Amino acid sequence: MRTPAVRTRWTLTALLGLAALAGCDAAAPVAAQPAACDRAVAVFGPLSGDSADLGGNIRSGAALAFAEYNQRHPDCQARLLDFDSQADPKQAPALAQRLVADPRIVGVIGPAFSGESEAAGPLLAQGGVPILTTSATRTNLSLRGWATFHRLLGNDAAQGPAAARYIDAVLRGRKVFVIDDGGAYGQGLADEVAATLSGRVVQRAVVAPRQLDFSAVVSQIHSAGADVVFYGGYYSGAGTLLHAMRQAGVKAVFVAGDGVKDAGFIRAAGVTAAQGAIITCACLPPERASGGFPERYRAAFGRDAATYSAEAYDAATILLSGLEAGHTDRDALERWVDAYTADGVTGRIQFTPQGELVDGAVVVWAYRVHDGLVTTDQQIPKP
């Protein structure tokens, strides 16, 4: 073990329908059975509520990996269990306690968001549960001394400055208005953007995640003459804010982080208002995932993979490969994850002693909303 340093169930089609949410392939050769028949992995994140789209993407990516694993081991199935946080940090401690108390659970994919990670992380680590988050990006999560923490994408210290470089070099933003939702993720990302842009930030503001009346902050944006607005938070609030901006005639380019990279953002903003919005993410564009992942995902679910699905597939694969190798208790599986080095569908996976991806594996992308779709724009160069 590393020493401290510092949903609603988805109905599966095709492949997943053969294995009751975990997969099955009768044609595949049956390998020697691992001693993991009574082992389970939890998916911890919003599987219902305002942010359920992102949690569902994670759940589906993990479920595909479990489906394929259980194909190979039809007589010794591993289970995927749902822990629905509804993106509410207040619910996270109780969920973590219930997870730790279940001896079947040897790892967790999540927590999905930074706020719930802050609340659940200490309890999960104390219980020795390997943590593999695919989406919680607050930078200091890896510095809390949680010996079981691992992150499968870049943190806000990578994404925030990259977003700022895009605003500077591509958008030529000179008057940037920075807004966040006051949460662990939104504020942390906005802080990184503001610090990198320094004198270009004309004003900062905080809005509540479920706020509906944005007239005051929209008036401030207009008065500041902002040419770019950066929002730190999640897709529902971002979409509602952008809709209010466009209704009021504010034409500033709208930029947001990975928590906004979802079709729910376009639903909340409206197709016309969302046009041209920029979203950054340290996650791989799912259509670029290797190993036939996009095709296998579509065959299983009847839709394209979305934000965090490929990262969740890799997280599940790490844990399942450990079970397959006979590491069937939490301590042994944690040591397996710490030492893991392999190519996943998202790229090379290897963790630092703090549980971050090694530097070379972190890439930040910019996406652009065009005609109601979030499309890949470009990879943001490193400084």
C-alpha positions as a Markdown table, in Angstrom:
| # | Residue | x | y | z |
|---|---|---|---|---|
| 1 | Met | 0.0 | 0.0 | 0.0 |
| 2 | Arg | 1.3 | 3.5 | -0.8 |
| 3 | Thr | 2.3 | 5.4 | 2.3 |
| 4 | Pro | 0.5 | 8.7 | 2.7 |
| 5 | Ala | 2.5 | 11.5 | 1.1 |
| 6 | Val | 1.8 | 14.6 | 1.9 |
| 7 | Arg | -27.6 | 5.0 | -10.5 |
| 8 | Thr | -30.0 | 4.0 | -11.6 |
| 9 | Arg | -29.0 | 0.7 | -13.3 |
| 10 | Trp | -28.6 | 1.0 | -17.1 |
| 11 | Thr | -30.3 | -1.5 | -19.4 |
| 12 | Leu | -27.7 | -3.0 | -21.6 |
| 13 | Thr | -28.2 | -4.3 | -25.1 |
| 14 | Ala | -26.3 | -6.8 | -27.2 |
| 15 | Leu | -23.2 | -7.9 | -25.2 |
| 16 | Leu | -24.4 | -6.7 | -21.8 |
| 17 | Gly | -27.8 | -8.4 | -22.1 |
| 18 | Leu | -26.0 | -11.7 | -22.0 |
| 19 | Ala | -24.6 | -11.1 | -18.5 |
| 20 | Ala | -27.1 | -9.3 | -16.4 |
| 21 | Leu | -25.4 | -5.9 | -16.3 |
| 22 | Ala | -21.9 | -7.5 | -16.4 |
| 23 | Gly | -21.5 | -9.1 | -19.8 |
| 24 | Cys | -20.8 | -12.6 | -21.3 |
| 25 | Asp | -19.2 | -14.1 | -24.4 |
| 26 | Ala | -19.9 | -17.8 | -24.8 |
| 27 | Ala | -17.5 | -18.0 | -27.7 |
| 28 | Ala | -14.5 | -16.7 | -25.7 |
| 29 | Pro | -12.1 | -19.3 | -24.3 |
| 30 | Val | -12.6 | -19.8 | -20.5 |
| 31 | Ala | -9.5 | -18.8 | -18.6 |
| 32 | Ala | -8.5 | -20.3 | -15.2 |
| 33 | Gln | -11.1 | -19.0 | -12.8 |
| 34 | Pro | -9.9 | -16.3 | -10.4 |
| 35 | Ala | -10.9 | -16.4 | -6.8 |
| 36 | Ala | -13.1 | -13.4 | -7.2 |
| 37 | Cys | -16.6 | -14.9 | -7.4 |
| 38 | Asp | -17.9 | -13.0 | -4.4 |
| 39 | Arg | -16.1 | -9.7 | -5.1 |
| 40 | Ala | -17.6 | -6.4 | -6.2 |
| 41 | Val | -16.6 | -2.9 | -7.2 |
| 42 | Ala | -18.7 | 0.2 | -6.5 |
| 43 | Val | -19.5 | 3.0 | -8.8 |
| 44 | Phe | -19.8 | 6.1 | -6.6 |
| 45 | Gly | -21.3 | 9.2 | -8.2 |
| 46 | Pro | -24.5 | 10.9 | -9.4 |
| 47 | Leu | -26.7 | 8.3 | -11.0 |
| 48 | Ser | -29.8 | 10.4 | -10.5 |
| 49 | Gly | -30.5 | 14.2 | -10.2 |
| 50 | Asp | -29.1 | 17.2 | -12.1 |
| 51 | Ser | -25.7 | 15.6 | -12.9 |
| 52 | Ala | -26.9 | 12.1 | -13.7 |
| 53 | Asp | -25.7 | 12.3 | -17.3 |
| 54 | Leu | -22.0 | 12.4 | -16.2 |
| 55 | Gly | -22.5 | 9.7 | -13.6 |
| 56 | Gly | -24.3 | 7.5 | -16.1 |
| 57 | Asn | -21.4 | 7.8 | -18.5 |
| 58 | Ile | -19.0 | 6.6 | -15.9 |
| 59 | Arg | -21.4 | 3.7 | -14.9 |
| 60 | Ser | -21.7 | 2.6 | -18.5 |
| 61 | Gly | -18.0 | 2.6 | -19.2 |
| 62 | Ala | -17.4 | 0.5 | -16.1 |
| 63 | Ala | -20.3 | -1.8 | -17.0 |
| 64 | Leu | -18.8 | -2.6 | -20.4 |
| 65 | Ala | -15.5 | -3.7 | -18.8 |
| 66 | Phe | -17.4 | -5.9 | -16.4 |
| 67 | Ala | -19.4 | -7.3 | -19.2 |
| 68 | Glu | -16.3 | -8.3 | -21.0 |
| 69 | Tyr | -14.7 | -9.7 | -17.9 |
| 70 | Asn | -17.7 | -11.8 | -17.1 |
| 71 | Gln | -17.7 | -13.1 | -20.6 |
| 72 | Arg | -14.4 | -14.7 | -19.9 |
| 73 | His | -15.4 | -16.0 | -16.5 |
| 74 | Pro | -19.0 | -17.1 | -16.8 |
| 75 | Asp | -18.8 | -19.3 | -13.7 |
| 76 | Cys | -17.1 | -16.7 | -11.5 |
| 77 | Gln | -18.7 | -13.3 | -12.0 |
| 78 | Ala | -17.6 | -10.0 | -10.6 |
| 79 | Arg | -20.3 | -7.5 | -9.6 |
| 80 | Leu | -20.7 | -3.8 | -10.2 |
| 81 | Leu | -22.7 | -2.0 | -7.4 |
| 82 | Asp | -24.3 | 1.4 | -7.6 |
| 83 | Phe | -23.7 | 4.1 | -4.9 |
| 84 | Asp | -25.8 | 7.1 | -6.1 |
| 85 | Ser | -24.5 | 10.3 | -4.5 |
| 86 | Gln | -26.8 | 12.6 | -6.5 |
| 87 | Ala | -23.7 | 14.9 | -6.6 |
| 88 | Asp | -24.5 | 15.9 | -3.0 |
| 89 | Pro | -21.4 | 16.0 | -0.8 |
| 90 | Lys | -23.7 | 15.7 | 2.3 |
| 91 | Gln | -24.7 | 12.2 | 1.2 |
| 92 | Ala | -21.2 | 11.1 | 0.5 |
| 93 | Pro | -20.0 | 10.1 | 4.1 |
| 94 | Ala | -23.0 | 7.8 | 4.7 |
| 95 | Leu | -22.5 | 6.2 | 1.3 |
| 96 | Ala | -18.7 | 5.8 | 2.0 |
| 97 | Gln | -19.4 | 4.2 | 5.4 |
| 98 | Arg | -21.9 | 1.7 | 3.8 |
| 99 | Leu | -19.4 | 0.9 | 1.1 |
| 100 | Val | -16.5 | 0.3 | 3.5 |
| 101 | Ala | -18.7 | -1.9 | 5.7 |
| 102 | Asp | -19.5 | -4.3 | 2.8 |
| 103 | Pro | -16.7 | -6.9 | 2.7 |
| 104 | Arg | -17.5 | -7.8 | -0.9 |
| 105 | Ile | -16.4 | -4.4 | -2.2 |
| 106 | Val | -12.7 | -4.3 | -3.0 |
| 107 | Gly | -12.5 | -1.1 | -5.0 |
| 108 | Val | -14.5 | 2.0 | -6.0 |
| 109 | Ile | -14.7 | 3.8 | -9.4 |
| 110 | Gly | -15.2 | 7.3 | -8.1 |
| 111 | Pro | -16.2 | 9.4 | -6.3 |
| 112 | Ala | -17.2 | 11.2 | -9.4 |
| 113 | Phe | -17.1 | 14.8 | -8.2 |
| 114 | Ser | -14.6 | 16.8 | -6.2 |
| 115 | Gly | -17.0 | 17.8 | -3.4 |
| 116 | Glu | -18.1 | 14.3 | -2.7 |
| 117 | Ser | -14.5 | 13.1 | -3.0 |
| 118 | Glu | -13.5 | 15.5 | -0.2 |
| 119 | Ala | -16.3 | 14.2 | 2.0 |
| 120 | Ala | -15.9 | 10.4 | 1.2 |
| 121 | Gly | -12.2 | 10.2 | 0.5 |
| 122 | Pro | -11.0 | 10.0 | 4.1 |
| 123 | Leu | -13.4 | 7.2 | 5.0 |
| 124 | Leu | -12.7 | 5.2 | 1.9 |
| 125 | Ala | -8.9 | 5.4 | 2.5 |
| 126 | Gln | -9.3 | 4.5 | 6.1 |
| 127 | Gly | -11.2 | 1.5 | 5.0 |
| 128 | Gly | -8.4 | 0.5 | 2.6 |
| 129 | Val | -10.6 | 0.8 | -0.4 |
| 130 | Pro | -8.7 | 1.5 | -3.7 |
| 131 | Ile | -10.1 | 4.7 | -5.1 |
| 132 | Leu | -10.0 | 5.3 | -8.9 |
| 133 | Thr | -11.7 | 8.5 | -9.8 |
| 134 | Thr | -12.3 | 9.2 | -13.5 |
| 135 | Ser | -13.6 | 12.8 | -13.1 |
| 136 | Ala | -12.8 | 14.5 | -9.7 |
| 137 | Thr | -10.2 | 17.1 | -10.7 |
| 138 | Arg | -9.7 | 19.4 | -7.7 |
| 139 | Thr | -5.9 | 19.6 | -7.5 |
| 140 | Asn | -5.3 | 19.0 | -3.8 |
| 141 | Leu | -7.3 | 15.7 | -3.6 |
| 142 | Ser | -4.1 | 13.8 | -4.3 |
| 143 | Leu | -2.3 | 15.8 | -1.5 |
| 144 | Arg | -4.7 | 14.8 | 1.4 |
| 145 | Gly | -2.7 | 11.7 | 2.4 |
| 146 | Trp | -5.3 | 9.3 | 1.2 |
| 147 | Ala | -3.1 | 6.3 | 0.6 |
| 148 | Thr | -5.6 | 4.6 | -1.7 |
| 149 | Phe | -6.4 | 7.6 | -4.0 |
| 150 | His | -5.8 | 7.4 | -7.8 |
| 151 | Arg | -6.9 | 9.7 | -10.6 |
| 152 | Leu | -7.3 | 8.7 | -14.3 |
| 153 | Leu | -7.2 | 12.2 | -15.8 |
| 154 | Gly | -5.4 | 15.5 | -15.4 |
| 155 | Asn | -6.3 | 17.7 | -12.4 |
| 156 | Asp | -7.3 | 21.3 | -12.3 |
| 157 | Ala | -3.6 | 22.4 | -12.2 |
| 158 | Ala | -3.4 | 21.0 | -15.7 |
| 159 | Gln | -6.8 | 21.9 | -17.0 |
| 160 | Gly | -7.1 | 25.4 | -15.6 |
| 161 | Pro | -3.9 | 26.8 | -17.1 |
| 162 | Ala | -4.6 | 25.0 | -20.4 |
| 163 | Ala | -8.0 | 26.7 | -20.5 |
| 164 | Ala | -6.4 | 30.0 | -19.8 |
| 165 | Arg | -3.8 | 29.5 | -22.6 |
| 166 | Tyr | -6.7 | 28.7 | -25.0 |
| 167 | Ile | -8.5 | 31.9 | -23.9 |
| 168 | Asp | -5.3 | 33.9 | -24.5 |
| 169 | Ala | -3.8 | 32.4 | -27.6 |
| 170 | Val | -6.9 | 31.2 | -29.5 |
| 171 | Leu | -9.7 | 33.4 | -28.3 |
| 172 | Arg | -7.5 | 36.5 | -27.8 |
| 173 | Gly | -9.5 | 37.3 | -24.6 |
| 174 | Arg | -8.5 | 40.5 | -23.0 |
| 175 | Lys | -11.4 | 41.1 | -20.6 |
| 176 | Val | -12.3 | 37.8 | -18.9 |
| 177 | Phe | -15.1 | 37.5 | -16.4 |
| 178 | Val | -14.6 | 34.4 | -14.2 |
| 179 | Ile | -17.6 | 32.8 | -12.5 |
| 180 | Asp | -17.9 | 29.7 | -10.4 |
| 181 | Asp | -20.6 | 27.8 | -8.5 |
| 182 | Gly | -18.9 | 27.9 | -5.1 |
| 183 | Gly | -18.2 | 24.1 | -5.1 |
| 184 | Ala | -15.0 | 22.3 | -4.6 |
| 185 | Tyr | -14.6 | 21.6 | -8.3 |
| 186 | Gly | -16.0 | 24.8 | -9.8 |
| 187 | Gln | -14.1 | 27.2 | -7.5 |
| 188 | Gly | -10.9 | 25.2 | -7.7 |
| 189 | Leu | -10.9 | 25.3 | -11.5 |
| 190 | Ala | -11.9 | 28.9 | -11.7 |
| 191 | Asp | -9.0 | 29.8 | -9.3 |
| 192 | Glu | -6.5 | 28.1 | -11.6 |
| 193 | Val | -7.9 | 30.0 | -14.7 |
| 194 | Ala | -7.9 | 33.3 | -12.9 |
| 195 | Ala | -4.4 | 32.9 | -11.5 |
| 196 | Thr | -3.0 | 32.1 | -15.0 |
| 197 | Leu | -4.8 | 35.0 | -16.7 |
| 198 | Ser | -3.8 | 37.4 | -14.0 |
| 199 | Gly | -4.4 | 41.0 | -15.1 |
| 200 | Arg | -6.9 | 39.9 | -17.8 |
| 201 | Val | -9.6 | 39.1 | -15.3 |
| 202 | Val | -11.9 | 42.1 | -15.0 |
| 203 | Gln | -14.2 | 40.6 | -12.4 |
| 204 | Arg | -15.1 | 37.4 | -10.5 |
| 205 | Ala | -18.5 | 36.2 | -9.2 |
| 206 | Val | -20.1 | 33.2 | -7.5 |
| 207 | Val | -23.5 | 31.8 | -8.4 |
| 208 | Ala | -25.4 | 29.1 | -6.7 |
| 209 | Pro | -25.5 | 25.7 | -8.6 |
| 210 | Arg | -29.3 | 25.7 | -8.9 |
| 211 | Gln | -29.7 | 29.4 | -9.3 |
| 212 | Leu | -32.4 | 30.4 | -11.8 |
| 213 | Asp | -32.2 | 34.2 | -11.8 |
| 214 | Phe | -28.9 | 35.3 | -13.3 |
| 215 | Ser | -29.9 | 38.9 | -14.1 |
| 216 | Ala | -27.5 | 40.4 | -11.5 |
| 217 | Val | -24.4 | 38.6 | -12.7 |
| 218 | Val | -25.4 | 39.1 | -16.4 |
| 219 | Ser | -25.7 | 42.8 | -15.8 |
| 220 | Gln | -22.2 | 42.7 | -14.2 |
| 221 | Ile | -20.8 | 40.9 | -17.2 |
| 222 | His | -22.3 | 43.5 | -19.5 |
| 223 | Ser | -21.0 | 46.4 | -17.5 |
| 224 | Ala | -17.5 | 44.9 | -17.4 |
| 225 | Gly | -17.4 | 44.7 | -21.2 |
| 226 | Ala | -16.2 | 41.2 | -20.9 |
| 227 | Asp | -15.2 | 39.5 | -24.2 |
| 228 | Val | -14.8 | 36.0 | -22.6 |
| 229 | Val | -16.7 | 34.5 | -19.7 |
| 230 | Phe | -15.2 | 31.4 | -17.9 |
| 231 | Tyr | -17.5 | 29.3 | -15.8 |
| 232 | Gly | -16.4 | 26.7 | -13.2 |
| 233 | Gly | -19.2 | 24.3 | -12.4 |
| 234 | Tyr | -21.4 | 21.7 | -13.9 |
| 235 | Tyr | -23.5 | 21.5 | -17.1 |
| 236 | Ser | -27.0 | 22.4 | -15.7 |
| 237 | Gly | -25.9 | 25.7 | -14.1 |
| 238 | Ala | -23.7 | 26.5 | -17.0 |
| 239 | Gly | -26.4 | 26.1 | -19.6 |
| 240 | Thr | -28.9 | 28.2 | -17.6 |
| 241 | Leu | -26.4 | 31.0 | -17.2 |
| 242 | Leu | -25.4 | 31.0 | -20.9 |
| 243 | His | -29.1 | 31.1 | -21.9 |
| 244 | Ala | -29.6 | 34.1 | -19.7 |
| 245 | Met | -26.5 | 35.8 | -21.1 |
| 246 | Arg | -27.7 | 35.4 | -24.7 |
| 247 | Gln | -31.2 | 36.5 | -23.9 |
| 248 | Ala | -29.7 | 39.7 | -22.5 |
| 249 | Gly | -27.6 | 40.2 | -25.6 |
| 250 | Val | -24.3 | 39.4 | -24.1 |
| 251 | Lys | -22.0 | 38.2 | -26.9 |
| 252 | Ala | -18.9 | 37.2 | -24.9 |
| 253 | Val | -17.4 | 33.8 | -25.7 |
| 254 | Phe | -18.5 | 31.3 | -23.1 |
| 255 | Val | -15.8 | 28.9 | -21.8 |
| 256 | Ala | -16.2 | 26.2 | -19.2 |
| 257 | Gly | -14.5 | 23.1 | -17.9 |
| 258 | Asp | -15.1 | 19.4 | -18.1 |
| 259 | Gly | -18.1 | 19.4 | -15.8 |
| 260 | Val | -20.0 | 21.1 | -18.6 |
| 261 | Lys | -19.0 | 18.6 | -21.3 |
| 262 | Asp | -22.4 | 17.0 | -21.7 |
| 263 | Ala | -25.4 | 17.2 | -23.9 |
| 264 | Gly | -27.3 | 18.4 | -20.8 |
| 265 | Phe | -25.5 | 21.7 | -21.2 |
| 266 | Ile | -27.0 | 22.2 | -24.7 |
| 267 | Arg | -30.4 | 21.2 | -23.4 |
| 268 | Ala | -30.2 | 23.8 | -20.6 |
| 269 | Ala | -28.8 | 26.6 | -22.8 |
| 270 | Gly | -30.7 | 25.9 | -26.0 |
| 271 | Val | -29.0 | 25.0 | -29.3 |
| 272 | Thr | -28.8 | 28.6 | -30.4 |
| 273 | Ala | -27.3 | 30.0 | -27.2 |
| 274 | Ala | -24.8 | 27.1 | -26.9 |
| 275 | Gln | -23.4 | 27.7 | -30.4 |
| 276 | Gly | -19.7 | 28.4 | -30.2 |
| 277 | Ala | -19.2 | 27.7 | -26.5 |
| 278 | Ile | -15.8 | 26.2 | -25.6 |
| 279 | Ile | -15.4 | 23.4 | -23.2 |
| 280 | Thr | -12.0 | 22.1 | -21.9 |
| 281 | Cys | -11.4 | 18.6 | -20.5 |
| 282 | Ala | -8.3 | 16.6 | -19.5 |
| 283 | Cys | -10.3 | 13.5 | -20.6 |
| 284 | Leu | -9.7 | 11.8 | -23.9 |
| 285 | Pro | -12.3 | 12.5 | -26.7 |
| 286 | Pro | -14.1 | 9.1 | -26.4 |
| 287 | Glu | -14.1 | 8.7 | -30.2 |
| 288 | Arg | -10.3 | 8.6 | -30.1 |
| 289 | Ala | -10.1 | 5.8 | -27.6 |
| 290 | Ser | -8.1 | 2.8 | -28.8 |
| 291 | Gly | -8.7 | -0.9 | -28.9 |
| 292 | Gly | -12.1 | -0.7 | -30.6 |
| 293 | Phe | -13.6 | 0.9 | -27.5 |
| 294 | Pro | -16.0 | 3.3 | -29.4 |
| 295 | Glu | -17.4 | 0.5 | -31.5 |
| 296 | Arg | -17.8 | -2.0 | -28.6 |
| 297 | Tyr | -19.5 | 0.7 | -26.5 |
| 298 | Arg | -21.9 | 1.5 | -29.3 |
| 299 | Ala | -22.7 | -2.2 | -29.8 |
| 300 | Ala | -23.4 | -2.6 | -26.1 |
| 301 | Phe | -25.5 | 0.5 | -25.5 |
| 302 | Gly | -26.8 | 1.7 | -28.9 |
| 303 | Arg | -25.2 | 5.1 | -28.4 |
| 304 | Asp | -21.8 | 6.7 | -28.6 |
| 305 | Ala | -19.5 | 6.8 | -25.6 |
| 306 | Ala | -19.5 | 10.2 | -23.8 |
| 307 | Thr | -17.5 | 12.1 | -21.2 |
| 308 | Tyr | -15.6 | 9.9 | -18.8 |
| 309 | Ser | -16.9 | 6.6 | -20.3 |
| 310 | Ala | -13.4 | 5.6 | -21.6 |
| 311 | Glu | -11.7 | 6.6 | -18.4 |
| 312 | Ala | -14.2 | 4.5 | -16.4 |
| 313 | Tyr | -13.6 | 1.6 | -18.7 |
| 314 | Asp | -9.9 | 1.9 | -17.9 |
| 315 | Ala | -10.5 | 2.2 | -14.2 |
| 316 | Ala | -12.7 | -0.9 | -14.2 |
| 317 | Thr | -10.1 | -2.8 | -16.2 |
| 318 | Ile | -7.3 | -2.0 | -13.7 |
| 319 | Leu | -9.4 | -3.4 | -10.8 |
| 320 | Leu | -10.6 | -6.4 | -12.8 |
| 321 | Ser | -7.2 | -7.3 | -14.0 |
| 322 | Gly | -6.1 | -7.3 | -10.4 |
| 323 | Leu | -8.9 | -9.7 | -9.4 |
| 324 | Glu | -8.0 | -11.9 | -12.4 |
| 325 | Ala | -4.4 | -12.0 | -11.1 |
| 326 | Gly | -5.7 | -13.3 | -7.8 |
| 327 | His | -5.5 | -10.0 | -5.8 |
| 328 | Thr | -8.9 | -10.4 | -4.2 |
| 329 | Asp | -8.7 | -8.4 | -1.0 |
| 330 | Arg | -8.4 | -4.6 | -0.6 |
| 331 | Asp | -4.8 | -4.5 | 0.5 |
| 332 | Ala | -3.5 | -6.7 | -2.3 |
| 333 | Leu | -5.6 | -4.9 | -4.9 |
| 334 | Glu | -4.3 | -1.5 | -3.7 |
| 335 | Arg | -0.7 | -2.7 | -4.2 |
| 336 | Trp | -1.7 | -3.9 | -7.7 |
| 337 | Val | -3.2 | -0.5 | -8.6 |
| 338 | Asp | -0.2 | 1.4 | -7.2 |
| 339 | Ala | 2.2 | -0.6 | -9.4 |
| 340 | Tyr | 0.0 | -0.8 | -12.5 |
| 341 | Thr | 1.6 | 0.1 | -15.7 |
| 342 | Ala | -0.2 | -0.7 | -19.0 |
| 343 | Asp | -1.8 | 0.9 | -22.0 |
| 344 | Gly | -5.5 | 1.5 | -21.6 |
| 345 | Val | -8.0 | 2.7 | -24.1 |
| 346 | Thr | -7.3 | 6.3 | -23.0 |
| 347 | Gly | -3.5 | 5.9 | -23.2 |
| 348 | Arg | -0.6 | 4.9 | -21.0 |
| 349 | Ile | -1.7 | 4.4 | -17.4 |
| 350 | Gln | 0.9 | 4.7 | -14.6 |
| 351 | Phe | 0.5 | 6.5 | -11.3 |
| 352 | Thr | 2.8 | 8.7 | -9.3 |
| 353 | Pro | 3.2 | 8.0 | -5.6 |
| 354 | Gln | 0.4 | 10.6 | -5.0 |
| 355 | Gly | -1.9 | 8.7 | -7.3 |
| 356 | Glu | -1.8 | 11.1 | -10.2 |
| 357 | Leu | -1.2 | 10.0 | -13.8 |
| 358 | Val | 2.5 | 10.5 | -14.8 |
| 359 | Asp | 2.9 | 13.8 | -16.4 |
| 360 | Gly | 3.3 | 12.5 | -20.0 |
| 361 | Ala | -0.1 | 10.9 | -19.8 |
| 362 | Val | -2.0 | 14.2 | -19.1 |
| 363 | Val | -3.4 | 15.9 | -22.2 |
| 364 | Val | -6.0 | 18.7 | -22.2 |
| 365 | Trp | -8.5 | 19.1 | -25.1 |
| 366 | Ala | -10.7 | 21.9 | -26.2 |
| 367 | Tyr | -14.2 | 21.2 | -27.5 |
| 368 | Arg | -16.5 | 23.5 | -29.4 |
| 369 | Val | -20.3 | 23.4 | -29.4 |
| 370 | His | -21.5 | 23.4 | -33.0 |
| 371 | Asp | -25.1 | 22.8 | -34.2 |
| 372 | Gly | -26.2 | 21.2 | -31.0 |
| 373 | Leu | -23.2 | 18.8 | -30.7 |
| 374 | Val | -20.0 | 18.9 | -28.6 |
| 375 | Thr | -17.2 | 18.4 | -31.1 |
| 376 | Thr | -13.5 | 18.1 | -30.6 |
| 377 | Asp | -11.7 | 21.3 | -31.5 |
| 378 | Gln | -8.0 | 20.8 | -30.7 |
| 379 | Gln | -5.5 | 19.5 | -28.2 |
| 380 | Ile | -4.2 | 22.4 | -26.1 |
| 381 | Pro | -0.4 | 22.5 | -26.4 |
| 382 | Lys | 1.6 | 22.3 | -23.2 |
| 383 | Pro | 3.6 | 25.4 | -22.3 |
